[in-house]
Amino acid sequence: MKKFNVSLITAILLALVLSFAAFAEVEVEDESYYEQFRGKGITLNVYNWGEYISDGSDDTLDIIEEFENISGIDVNYTMFDTNEDMYAKLAHGTSQYDIIIPSDYMIARLIDEDMLEKLNYDNIPNIKFIDDEYRYTDFDPNAEYSVPYTWGMVGLVYNTKYVTEEQASSWDVLWDESLKGKVLMFGNSRDAFGVALKRLGYSLNTEDLDEIRKAADSLSEQKLINQAYAMDQTFDKMANENAYAAPYYAGDCLTMMKRNDALAFSYPKEGVNQFIDAICIPKGTTQKDAAEAFINFLCETEVAVANCEFIEYFTPQTEAAKLIEVDERIIPSEEVLENSETFIMLGDQANELQENLWLEIRSGSGLEAWMWALIFIIILALIIFIILFVVRKRNKKNLDY
């Protein structure tokens, strides 16, 4: 009986030690804060960009698993390609999410359309670590609806075997006929129009309808050079040398460069987009407190360090920023920063025109209007020929009788 009791006690102690070790894998500010959710059977639906969180691969920290261990909350994690895809799914109500991580201009739209919950910062004590420069912004002036996740820059990733440094210094490279079929363009409207607008010398946030139309004309011209409209597909296409130049986000470009030594990165001289992605809670969640606990966890110093070392974006977490060594190949100079713009929400008229023009660009085959006319004439001529042939054959048959 004593041996049984000793064995039982040992087993219990071992289980407690292992349990504690699981909770203590990540050093957090206040471990007891997360324990309030244990045993409640909570599941959070998290919707984020692809390849945009440290996931445990290559001996990195698995942030989702660590959060589940420390809080007892299950996380259902899914990914989107573009802000527009995320918005469409949210607006149509086909799925309910508790956490989303959109970009600046989309957050402004979601706020304007009353699609986000106001945050209770009593449940996010780690907000003290977030730099106010990224909290109080044009898209969320009072920092009521969003907590900055990362910030970054758009630039150009290119293959030095086929593209020179001089070519890569301008957005013109994506319109270069010598690279036909070997360049990519963003697969979402705002980023694609952003590239075209900067190339033409216009603001990313222009409300001038003529400038938007000129950018659309430019994108239509680029379509004849373009291999594909790509988002996450850009990783494999560039790394495997299926494409030689593409616009993309600086942190992700570093990931591609690690897969292929011939890849390099530039900030085109016409100007680029500087962006902030932030964590929000959509309207309708039934797990707001748990969602705020997840936001708080992402703001833990050790978590923010692991996250930004994995995805290689810049962090707004002040303590983490001191511990991260940023790859100097993507550090923007003062000149680049001064020549950059952050997207803001467009007015209804400009936004509707841009979206409609983008649909036309994407849905068309890329053939010029005269080619469509020629195809129509050829088809019409064939139909007339067939009709005449059938009529003539019938007439001949009638004469034979």
C-alpha positions as CSV (number, residue, x, y, z in Angstrom):
1,M,0.0,0.0,0.0
2,K,2.9,2.4,0.9
3,K,4.6,1.6,-2.4
4,F,1.3,2.3,-4.2
5,N,0.9,5.6,-2.4
6,V,4.5,6.5,-3.2
7,S,4.0,5.6,-6.8
8,L,0.8,7.5,-7.0
9,I,2.3,10.6,-5.4
10,T,5.3,10.4,-7.7
11,A,3.0,10.1,-10.8
12,I,1.0,13.1,-9.7
13,L,4.1,15.2,-9.0
14,L,5.6,14.2,-12.4
15,A,2.3,15.2,-14.1
16,L,2.4,18.5,-12.3
17,V,6.0,19.1,-13.3
18,L,5.3,18.3,-16.9
19,S,2.2,20.4,-16.9
20,F,4.1,23.3,-15.4
21,A,6.9,22.8,-17.9
22,A,4.4,23.0,-20.7
23,F,3.0,26.3,-19.4
24,A,6.5,27.7,-18.7
25,E,7.9,27.1,-22.2
26,V,7.5,30.8,-23.0
27,E,8.3,33.4,-20.4
28,V,5.3,35.7,-20.0
29,E,4.6,38.8,-17.9
30,D,1.8,37.2,-15.9
31,E,1.2,33.5,-16.3
32,S,-1.9,33.5,-14.0
33,Y,-3.7,35.9,-16.4
34,Y,-4.0,33.1,-19.0
35,E,-4.9,30.4,-16.5
36,Q,-8.4,31.9,-16.0
37,F,-9.5,30.4,-19.4
38,R,-8.4,26.8,-18.7
39,G,-11.1,24.2,-18.6
40,K,-13.8,26.4,-20.2
41,G,-13.7,24.6,-23.6
42,I,-13.0,27.8,-25.5
43,T,-12.0,27.8,-29.2
44,L,-10.8,30.9,-31.0
45,N,-11.0,31.3,-34.8
46,V,-8.0,33.2,-36.0
47,Y,-7.7,34.5,-39.6
48,N,-4.2,35.7,-40.7
49,W,-2.0,36.1,-43.7
50,G,-0.2,33.0,-45.1
51,E,3.3,32.4,-43.6
52,Y,2.8,35.2,-41.1
53,I,3.3,33.6,-37.7
54,S,6.1,31.6,-36.1
55,D,4.9,28.0,-36.5
56,G,7.5,25.7,-35.0
57,S,9.3,24.8,-38.2
58,D,13.1,24.8,-38.2
59,D,13.2,24.6,-34.4
60,T,11.3,27.9,-34.1
61,L,8.7,28.7,-31.5
62,D,5.2,27.4,-32.3
63,I,3.2,30.4,-31.1
64,I,-0.2,28.8,-31.5
65,E,0.8,25.7,-29.6
66,E,2.4,27.8,-26.8
67,F,-0.8,29.9,-26.4
68,E,-2.9,26.7,-26.3
69,N,-0.6,25.2,-23.6
70,I,-0.6,28.3,-21.4
71,S,-4.3,29.2,-21.7
72,G,-6.1,25.9,-22.4
73,I,-7.8,27.7,-25.3
74,D,-7.9,25.9,-28.7
75,V,-7.1,27.8,-31.8
76,N,-8.6,27.2,-35.2
77,Y,-6.0,28.9,-37.4
78,T,-6.8,29.7,-41.1
79,M,-5.1,32.0,-43.7
80,F,-6.0,34.5,-46.4
81,D,-4.1,35.8,-49.4
82,T,-5.3,39.4,-49.6
83,N,-7.1,42.0,-47.5
84,E,-9.8,42.0,-50.0
85,D,-10.4,38.2,-49.7
86,M,-10.5,38.6,-45.9
87,Y,-13.0,41.5,-46.2
88,A,-15.3,39.6,-48.6
89,K,-15.5,36.6,-46.3
90,L,-16.1,38.7,-43.3
91,A,-18.7,40.9,-45.1
92,H,-20.6,38.0,-46.5
93,G,-20.9,36.4,-43.0
94,T,-19.9,33.0,-44.3
95,S,-17.6,32.4,-41.3
96,Q,-17.2,33.9,-37.8
97,Y,-13.8,34.9,-36.7
98,D,-12.6,36.0,-33.3
99,I,-9.2,37.5,-34.5
100,I,-8.2,39.0,-37.8
101,I,-4.9,40.7,-38.8
102,P,-5.6,43.1,-41.7
103,S,-3.6,46.0,-43.1
104,D,-4.0,49.7,-42.3
105,Y,-6.4,50.8,-45.1
106,M,-8.6,47.8,-44.6
107,I,-8.8,48.4,-40.9
108,A,-10.0,51.9,-41.6
109,R,-12.7,50.4,-43.9
110,L,-13.8,47.9,-41.3
111,I,-14.0,50.7,-38.6
112,D,-16.0,52.8,-41.0
113,E,-18.5,50.0,-41.7
114,D,-18.8,49.2,-38.0
115,M,-17.4,45.7,-38.4
116,L,-14.9,45.7,-35.5
117,E,-15.2,45.5,-31.7
118,K,-13.7,48.2,-29.5
119,L,-10.8,46.7,-27.5
120,N,-10.8,46.5,-23.7
121,Y,-7.2,47.3,-22.8
122,D,-7.7,46.1,-19.2
123,N,-7.4,42.7,-20.9
124,I,-4.3,43.6,-22.9
125,P,-1.8,44.8,-20.3
126,N,1.1,44.1,-22.7
127,I,-0.1,47.1,-24.7
128,K,2.5,49.0,-22.6
129,F,5.2,47.5,-24.9
130,I,3.7,48.7,-28.1
131,D,5.2,51.9,-29.6
132,D,2.7,54.7,-29.8
133,E,4.0,55.7,-33.2
134,Y,2.3,52.5,-34.6
135,R,-0.8,52.7,-32.3
136,Y,-2.2,56.1,-33.0
137,T,-2.5,56.2,-36.7
138,D,-4.6,57.7,-39.5
139,F,-6.5,54.4,-39.8
140,D,-7.3,54.1,-36.0
141,P,-6.6,57.6,-34.5
142,N,-7.6,56.8,-31.0
143,A,-6.2,53.2,-31.0
144,E,-9.7,51.8,-30.1
145,Y,-9.9,48.9,-32.5
146,S,-6.5,47.6,-33.3
147,V,-3.1,46.6,-31.8
148,P,-0.1,46.7,-34.2
149,Y,1.3,43.3,-35.1
150,T,4.1,44.2,-37.5
151,W,5.1,47.0,-39.9
152,G,7.0,46.8,-43.1
153,M,7.8,48.0,-46.6
154,V,7.0,46.9,-50.1
155,G,9.9,46.5,-52.5
156,L,11.1,44.4,-55.4
157,V,12.6,41.0,-55.3
158,Y,14.6,40.1,-58.4
159,N,17.0,37.4,-59.7
160,T,20.5,38.8,-60.3
161,K,21.1,36.3,-63.1
162,Y,18.6,37.9,-65.3
163,V,17.9,41.4,-63.9
164,T,20.5,44.1,-63.3
165,E,20.7,46.3,-60.2
166,E,19.9,49.3,-62.5
167,Q,16.8,47.6,-63.9
168,A,15.7,46.7,-60.3
169,S,16.0,50.4,-59.2
170,S,12.7,51.2,-61.0
171,W,9.2,49.8,-61.2
172,D,9.7,50.0,-64.9
173,V,11.3,46.5,-64.7
174,L,7.8,45.0,-64.4
175,W,6.9,46.5,-67.8
176,D,10.2,45.4,-69.5
177,E,9.4,43.5,-72.7
178,S,12.7,41.7,-72.5
179,L,11.3,40.0,-69.4
180,K,8.0,39.0,-70.9
181,G,6.5,36.1,-69.1
182,K,9.0,36.3,-66.3
183,V,7.7,39.0,-64.1
184,L,4.8,38.9,-61.5
185,M,2.3,41.4,-60.2
186,F,0.5,41.6,-56.9
187,G,-2.7,39.6,-56.9
188,N,-4.7,42.3,-55.0
189,S,-6.0,45.6,-56.3
190,R,-4.6,48.0,-53.8
191,D,-1.0,46.8,-54.0
192,A,-1.1,46.5,-57.8
193,F,-2.6,49.9,-58.2
194,G,0.0,51.2,-55.7
195,V,2.9,50.0,-57.9
196,A,1.3,51.5,-61.0
197,L,0.5,54.8,-59.4
198,K,4.0,55.3,-58.0
199,R,5.5,54.4,-61.3
200,L,3.5,57.2,-62.9
201,G,4.5,59.6,-60.2
202,Y,1.1,59.7,-58.5
203,S,0.2,59.2,-54.8
204,L,-0.9,55.8,-53.6
205,N,-3.9,57.4,-52.2
206,T,-5.0,59.5,-55.1
207,E,-8.7,60.4,-55.4
208,D,-8.2,61.7,-58.9
209,L,-10.3,59.5,-61.1
210,D,-8.2,60.3,-64.2
211,E,-5.0,59.2,-62.4
212,I,-6.7,56.0,-61.3
213,R,-7.7,55.3,-65.0
214,K,-4.2,56.0,-66.2
215,A,-2.9,53.5,-63.6
216,A,-5.4,50.9,-64.9
217,D,-4.2,51.5,-68.4
218,S,-0.7,51.0,-67.2
219,L,-1.6,47.7,-65.5
220,S,-3.4,46.6,-68.7
221,E,-0.1,47.2,-70.6
222,Q,1.8,45.3,-67.9
223,K,-0.6,42.3,-68.3
224,L,0.9,41.6,-71.7
225,I,4.3,41.2,-70.0
226,N,3.0,39.6,-66.8
227,Q,3.3,35.9,-66.1
228,A,0.8,35.8,-63.2
229,Y,-1.0,37.8,-60.5
230,A,0.5,36.2,-57.4
231,M,0.5,36.5,-53.6
232,D,1.8,33.4,-51.7
233,Q,2.7,31.8,-55.0
234,T,5.4,34.4,-55.4
235,F,7.6,32.5,-52.9
236,D,7.9,29.4,-55.0
237,K,8.0,31.1,-58.4
238,M,10.9,33.4,-57.4
239,A,12.8,30.7,-55.4
240,N,12.5,28.2,-58.2
241,E,13.4,30.8,-60.9
242,N,10.0,30.4,-62.7
243,A,9.9,34.3,-62.5
244,Y,12.7,36.8,-62.3
245,A,11.2,39.9,-60.7
246,A,8.2,40.6,-58.5
247,P,6.8,43.2,-56.1
248,Y,6.4,41.9,-52.6
249,Y,6.7,42.6,-48.9
250,A,10.3,43.1,-47.6
251,G,10.2,40.5,-44.9
252,D,8.9,37.8,-47.2
253,C,11.5,38.7,-49.8
254,L,14.2,37.8,-47.2
255,T,12.5,34.4,-46.9
256,M,12.8,33.9,-50.7
257,M,16.4,35.1,-50.7
258,K,17.3,32.4,-48.2
259,R,15.9,29.8,-50.6
260,N,17.9,31.1,-53.6
261,D,21.2,33.0,-53.3
262,A,20.7,34.6,-56.7
263,L,17.8,36.7,-55.4
264,A,18.2,40.3,-54.2
265,F,16.0,43.1,-53.0
266,S,15.5,46.8,-53.9
267,Y,13.3,49.8,-53.1
268,P,12.4,51.3,-56.5
269,K,13.2,55.0,-56.8
270,E,9.7,56.1,-57.7
271,G,8.5,55.3,-54.1
272,V,7.0,52.4,-52.1
273,N,4.3,51.6,-49.6
274,Q,5.0,51.5,-45.9
275,F,2.3,49.4,-44.1
276,I,1.1,48.4,-40.7
277,D,-0.7,45.1,-40.1
278,A,-2.7,45.1,-36.8
279,I,-4.7,42.6,-34.8
280,C,-8.5,43.2,-34.5
281,I,-11.6,41.6,-33.2
282,P,-14.6,41.3,-35.6
283,K,-18.1,42.3,-34.5
284,G,-20.1,39.3,-33.4
285,T,-17.5,37.3,-31.6
286,T,-18.7,35.4,-28.5
287,Q,-15.2,35.1,-27.1
288,K,-14.0,38.7,-26.8
289,D,-12.1,38.2,-23.5
290,A,-10.3,35.2,-24.9
291,A,-9.5,37.0,-28.1
292,E,-8.0,39.9,-26.1
293,A,-5.9,37.3,-24.2
294,F,-4.6,36.1,-27.6
295,I,-3.7,39.7,-28.5
296,N,-2.0,40.1,-25.2
297,F,0.0,36.9,-25.8
298,L,1.2,38.1,-29.2
299,C,2.5,41.3,-27.4
300,E,4.6,39.2,-25.0
301,T,8.3,40.1,-25.5
302,E,9.5,36.6,-26.1
303,V,6.7,35.9,-28.5
304,A,7.2,39.1,-30.4
305,V,10.9,38.3,-30.8
306,A,10.3,34.8,-32.0
307,N,7.5,35.9,-34.4
308,C,9.5,38.7,-36.1
309,E,12.7,36.6,-36.3
310,F,10.6,34.0,-38.1
311,I,8.6,36.2,-40.5
312,E,11.4,38.9,-40.7
313,Y,9.1,41.9,-40.5
314,F,9.7,44.9,-38.3
315,T,8.1,44.8,-34.8
316,P,6.3,47.6,-33.0
317,Q,7.0,45.9,-29.7
318,T,9.6,48.1,-28.1
319,E,11.4,45.5,-25.9
320,A,11.4,43.0,-28.7
321,A,12.8,45.6,-31.1
322,K,15.9,46.0,-28.9
323,L,16.6,42.2,-29.1
324,I,16.1,41.6,-32.9
325,E,18.9,42.1,-35.4
326,V,17.2,43.2,-38.6
327,D,18.8,42.1,-41.9
328,E,20.4,45.3,-43.3
329,R,19.4,44.3,-46.8
330,I,15.8,45.4,-46.1
331,I,16.4,48.3,-43.7
332,P,15.0,51.4,-45.5
333,S,17.2,54.5,-45.7
334,E,15.8,57.9,-44.6
335,E,15.4,58.7,-48.3
336,V,13.3,55.6,-48.8
337,L,11.2,56.3,-45.8
338,E,10.6,59.9,-46.9
339,N,9.6,58.7,-50.3
340,S,7.2,56.1,-48.9
341,E,3.4,56.3,-48.3
342,T,1.0,54.5,-46.1
343,F,-2.3,53.4,-47.6
344,I,-5.4,55.2,-46.3
345,M,-9.0,54.4,-47.0
346,L,-10.2,55.8,-50.3
347,G,-13.5,57.6,-50.8
348,D,-16.4,55.6,-52.2
349,Q,-16.1,56.9,-55.7
350,A,-12.3,56.3,-56.0
351,N,-12.5,52.9,-54.4
352,E,-15.4,51.7,-56.5
353,L,-13.7,52.9,-59.7
354,Q,-10.4,51.2,-58.7
355,E,-12.2,47.9,-57.9
356,N,-14.2,47.9,-61.1
357,L,-11.1,48.6,-63.2
358,W,-9.2,45.8,-61.4
359,L,-12.0,43.3,-62.2
360,E,-11.8,44.3,-65.9
361,I,-8.0,43.9,-65.9
362,R,-8.2,40.5,-64.2
363,S,-11.1,39.1,-66.1
364,G,-9.9,40.1,-69.6
365,S,-7.7,37.8,-71.5
366,G,-5.1,40.5,-72.2
367,L,-5.9,40.6,-75.9
368,E,-6.2,44.1,-77.5
369,A,-9.6,45.3,-78.7
370,W,-8.7,44.9,-82.4
371,M,-7.9,41.3,-81.8
372,W,-11.3,40.7,-80.3
373,A,-12.9,42.4,-83.3
374,L,-10.9,40.2,-85.7
375,I,-11.9,37.0,-83.8
376,F,-15.5,38.1,-83.9
377,I,-15.3,38.7,-87.7
378,I,-13.7,35.3,-88.3
379,I,-16.3,33.5,-86.2
380,L,-19.1,35.4,-88.0
381,A,-17.6,34.6,-91.4
382,L,-17.5,30.9,-90.5
383,I,-21.1,30.9,-89.4
384,I,-22.2,32.5,-92.7
385,F,-20.1,30.1,-94.7
386,I,-21.6,27.1,-92.9
387,I,-25.2,28.4,-93.4
388,L,-24.5,29.1,-97.1
389,F,-22.9,25.6,-97.5
390,V,-25.9,23.9,-95.9
391,V,-28.4,25.9,-98.0
392,R,-26.5,25.2,-101.2
393,K,-26.4,21.5,-100.4
394,R,-30.1,21.3,-99.8
395,N,-30.9,23.2,-103.0
396,K,-28.7,20.8,-105.0
397,K,-30.4,17.9,-103.4
398,N,-33.8,19.3,-104.4
399,L,-32.7,19.8,-108.0
400,D,-31.5,16.1,-108.2
401,Y,-35.0,15.1,-107.4
